[in-house]
Amino acid sequence: MKGAVVVSGAGRDKGEYLAVVAADAERLFVCNGRDRPLTRPKAKNPAHLTMTGQTLPPEALRGNRALKKALARIRAEAERNGALPEL
């Protein structure tokens, strides 16, 4: 599950692309490298997240800059293909 790309469907970050960095029994911990850096992940209810089916390579999770670039690339590709998930 670590490195999975999700889209937030609820909260202030609705519509944001995020990367899963950890999980426990009830929550997924997500980051985007900007508002939510890797050092301060956000706990989210999995019901409020939409899986995109994409996974980031381990090097994208090494730093905030790499994470931001990887998520921006995935979002741009989804916008180009008209494949933005329904929220």
C-alpha positions in Angstrom: 0.0 0.0 0.0 2.9 2.4 0.6 3.4 4.7 -2.4 -0.2 4.2 -3.7 -1.6 7.4 -5.2 -5.0 8.5 -4.0 -7.3 11.4 -4.4 -9.0 13.0 -1.4 -12.8 13.1 -1.6 -13.5 15.0 1.6 -12.0 17.7 3.8 -10.0 20.8 2.9 -7.8 18.8 0.6 -10.7 17.5 -1.5 -9.5 16.8 -5.1 -5.8 16.7 -4.1 -3.6 13.9 -5.2 -1.8 12.4 -2.3 0.6 9.5 -1.7 0.0 6.9 1.0 3.1 6.7 3.3 1.7 4.5 6.1 -1.4 2.7 7.3 -2.8 1.3 10.5 -6.0 -0.6 11.2 -8.4 2.4 10.7 -6.5 5.1 8.9 -4.2 5.8 5.9 -1.5 8.4 6.4 -1.0 10.5 3.3 1.3 13.3 2.1 1.6 15.6 -0.9 5.1 17.1 -0.3 3.7 20.6 0.0 0.9 21.2 2.6 1.5 17.8 4.0 5.3 17.1 4.1 6.6 13.6 4.6 7.5 14.5 8.2 3.9 15.4 9.0 1.5 13.0 7.3 -2.3 13.4 7.5 -4.4 10.6 8.9 -7.4 10.1 6.6 -10.4 7.7 6.7 -9.9 5.3 3.7 -13.6 5.9 2.8 -12.7 9.5 2.0 -10.0 8.5 -0.5 -10.3 7.3 -4.1 -7.5 5.0 -5.3 -6.1 5.9 -8.7 -4.5 2.5 -9.3 -1.0 4.0 -9.6 1.9 3.5 -7.3 4.9 5.8 -6.9 8.4 4.4 -7.1 10.4 4.4 -3.8 12.6 7.3 -5.0 9.6 9.5 -5.2 9.1 9.1 -1.4 12.6 10.1 -0.5 11.9 13.8 -0.2 9.2 16.4 -0.5 10.4 17.9 -3.8 10.5 14.5 -5.5 7.0 13.7 -4.1 5.5 17.0 -5.3 7.0 16.4 -8.8 5.7 12.8 -9.0 2.2 13.8 -8.0 2.1 16.8 -10.3 3.1 14.5 -13.2 0.4 12.0 -12.4 -2.2 14.8 -12.1 -1.2 16.4 -15.4 -1.4 13.0 -17.1 -4.9 12.4 -15.7 -6.0 15.8 -16.8 -4.6 15.3 -20.3 -6.4 11.9 -20.6 -9.6 13.2 -19.1 -9.3 10.5 -16.4 -9.8 12.6 -13.3 -11.7 10.5 -10.7 -15.2 11.3 -9.7 -15.5 12.7 -6.2 
